Amino acid sequence: MTYVVTDNCIRCKYMDCVEVCPVDCFYEGENMLVIHPDECIDCGVCEPECPAEAIKPDTESGLDPWLKLNADYASKWPNITSKREAPADAKDFDGVEGKLEKYFSPEPGEGS
């Protein structure tokens, strides 16, 4: 098992999860984070820390596309190990439907 970041992270990009991860398995895109599935130790400490509830265990049904997206972009984006402020408009995008199609950016973030 591993944990995956799902669509509600897009344009919210809270970084509370990064701060608690004991193995630094988060990677930063321009407008979301992903978890490297081969680095995640399945401890679960990140899941309750996400204000947008965007982190899920991969055992939940329907998450295969998100597992693939996390794995693909974790190999392309820079590692992030320290929390920064969320975007100023993060709350406006929390819970918005269809964020992958409307807002996802494949561009890398700053990383740590």
Backbone torsions as a table, in degrees:
resi	resn	phi	psi	omega
1	MET	NA	150.8	173.0
2	THR	-144.6	172.7	174.7
3	TYR	-106.6	151.4	-179.8
4	VAL	-131.2	149.7	174.5
5	VAL	-93.5	132.8	-176.8
6	THR	-110.3	-174.7	-170.1
7	ASP	-60.8	-24.4	-177.9
8	ASN	-70.3	-9.8	175.0
9	CYS	-74.1	-27.9	-176.2
10	ILE	-60.1	126.1	-178.8
11	ARG	69.4	-4.5	172.3
12	CYS	-96.1	-55.9	173.2
13	LYS	46.1	48.9	170.8
14	TYR	-69.0	149.1	-175.6
15	MET	-118.5	20.9	178.3
16	ASP	-59.4	-33.7	-179.2
17	CYS	-63.7	-38.0	-177.7
18	VAL	-62.0	-39.8	-176.0
19	GLU	-64.5	-30.5	-175.3
20	VAL	-99.8	-8.6	-176.1
21	CYS	-68.5	120.2	-177.9
22	PRO	-76.7	-13.5	-176.7
23	VAL	-119.8	8.4	175.8
24	ASP	52.4	53.3	-177.1
25	CYS	-100.3	16.2	177.8
26	PHE	-94.7	143.4	179.3
27	TYR	-129.1	144.5	-169.9
28	GLU	-109.6	124.2	169.5
29	GLY	-98.1	177.0	-179.4
30	GLU	-57.7	-39.6	-177.1
31	ASN	-134.7	18.2	172.4
32	MET	-160.8	170.1	175.4
33	LEU	-112.3	158.2	172.0
34	VAL	-135.8	162.4	177.8
35	ILE	-110.6	133.0	175.9
36	HIS	-78.2	114.4	-174.6
37	PRO	-64.8	-25.1	179.3
38	ASP	-83.3	-12.0	179.5
39	GLU	-102.5	-24.8	-179.4
40	CYS	-64.5	132.4	-179.6
41	ILE	-100.1	12.1	174.5
42	ASP	62.3	29.6	-178.2
43	CYS	-75.2	-28.5	175.8
44	GLY	82.1	3.4	-177.2
45	VAL	-67.7	-23.3	-178.6
46	CYS	-74.4	-34.2	-173.0
47	GLU	-55.9	-52.2	-179.1
48	PRO	-72.0	-14.1	-178.9
49	GLU	-80.5	-16.9	-175.2
50	CYS	-79.0	112.6	179.9
51	PRO	-63.1	-25.2	-178.7
52	ALA	-92.2	0.1	-178.1
53	GLU	52.0	42.7	-177.0
54	ALA	-94.8	-5.0	-179.1
55	ILE	-103.2	127.9	-176.8
56	LYS	-133.8	151.3	172.5
57	PRO	-72.2	142.8	-176.6
58	ASP	-70.3	-2.2	176.5
59	THR	-78.5	-14.0	175.6
60	GLU	-69.4	143.7	-177.4
61	SER	-69.3	148.2	175.8
62	GLY	83.1	8.3	-176.2
63	LEU	-97.6	2.7	-179.9
64	ASP	-54.6	-43.4	177.9
65	PRO	-62.1	-33.3	180.0
66	TRP	-74.7	-34.7	175.6
67	LEU	-62.1	-42.7	178.5
68	LYS	-65.1	-45.3	179.2
69	LEU	-60.6	-45.1	178.9
70	ASN	-59.6	-47.0	-179.0
71	ALA	-63.5	-44.5	-178.5
72	ASP	-61.8	-49.1	-174.8
73	TYR	-80.8	-22.1	175.0
74	ALA	-64.4	-26.0	178.6
75	SER	-85.5	-8.8	-177.5
76	LYS	-111.6	-29.2	-174.5
77	TRP	-95.2	158.6	178.9
78	PRO	-75.0	149.1	176.3
79	ASN	-67.7	143.9	175.7
80	ILE	-127.0	130.2	-175.8
81	THR	-124.6	-4.3	179.4
82	SER	-131.6	141.8	-177.6
83	LYS	-72.9	137.3	170.1
84	ARG	-123.4	174.5	179.6
85	GLU	-68.4	144.6	174.3
86	ALA	-71.2	160.9	176.3
87	PRO	-57.0	148.7	-177.5
88	ALA	-59.2	-30.7	-178.7
89	ASP	-100.1	18.5	-176.5
90	ALA	-54.9	-44.7	-178.0
91	LYS	-62.8	-29.6	179.2
92	ASP	-67.4	-24.8	-177.2
93	PHE	-101.7	-6.8	179.5
94	ASP	-66.0	119.1	178.4
95	GLY	90.4	-3.3	179.2
96	VAL	-66.8	135.7	-179.8
97	GLU	-80.4	152.2	173.1
98	GLY	67.5	30.8	-176.6
99	LYS	-68.0	-31.0	-180.0
100	LEU	-60.5	-48.2	-178.1
101	GLU	-71.5	-35.1	-174.6
102	LYS	-87.6	-37.3	-166.5
103	TYR	-127.4	-12.3	-174.9
104	PHE	-59.4	134.9	175.0
105	SER	-117.6	129.1	176.3
106	PRO	-79.8	-1.9	-177.4
107	GLU	-72.5	145.7	179.0
108	PRO	-72.5	157.4	173.6
109	GLY	-92.3	-164.7	-177.3
110	GLU	-77.8	-35.1	-173.1
111	GLY	70.2	-174.7	-179.3
112	SER	-101.6	NA	NA
